[in-house]
Amino acid sequence: MNSQQVIVHVRFAPNGRVVQISERPAKLTPNQWFDVLNARASSSYRLIARGRGVFRLTRTAIETFKQETTRRE
């Protein structure tokens, strides 16, 4: 694993539901993956106009979050 920077893009519906989010594990819904990232890395989140946002994380962090999430199931 490495510390390469990754930008996770998030798109929201007008009702606030997450419509799309990158780097999402197949077993999680878009909202569930957003909740995982928000709980563990909220300081890395930036809101963008028109119902979008981004998390700026390392590849290592993303892979760790994915492993922790799949381990619990």
N, C-alpha and C positions, 0 to 999 in steps of 0.2 A: 504494500500500500504506500501511497505517497501523499504529499501535502499540496497537490495540484488544486488550484481554486476552481470551484464549480458554482455556477449560478443556477439555482432551482427556480424556475418560473412558475408563478401561480396566476390563474385566471378565475375570477369570481363571477357568479351570476348576479343579477340585480338584487336578489333576495339574500345575498351573502354566502350562498353555498359555493363550495369550490367545484369548478367545472373541469379544470385541467391543472395538473401539477407534474413537473418533470421529476425524473429519478424515482418514481413511485414503484414500490414493490407490488408485484401482481396480486398478492393476497389482500392488499389494503385498498379501500376506496379513496378517491381524492381527498375527501374530508378527513379521513383517518390519518393519512400521511401528513396532511397539513397540521393536524393536532399533534402528531409526534414531533415534527420539526419545531412547531411553535412552543411546545413544552420544553424542549431541550436546547433550542437555539434562537429564542425570540429576539435576542439582541442582534442577531445577524439578519433580521427581516427588515426590508424597506418597502414601503407602500409606493406604488406608481399610479399615475392617473388612469382613469377608465377601467376600474375594477381589476387591476393587476398589482402584483407585488413580486419581490424576489428575495430569496435567502442566498447569501454569499457564504459558502462553507467550503471546507477542504474535502477532497475525495475521501480521505480517511474518516472524517466525521460522518459523512453520508453512509459509508459502508458499515461503520459501527452502529449507527441508528438502525439500518436495515437488519443487521444481525441480531440486535437486541429485540427488535420487533418480531422477527420470525421465530426466535427462540422461545418467546412467551406463548406461542400458539401450539 
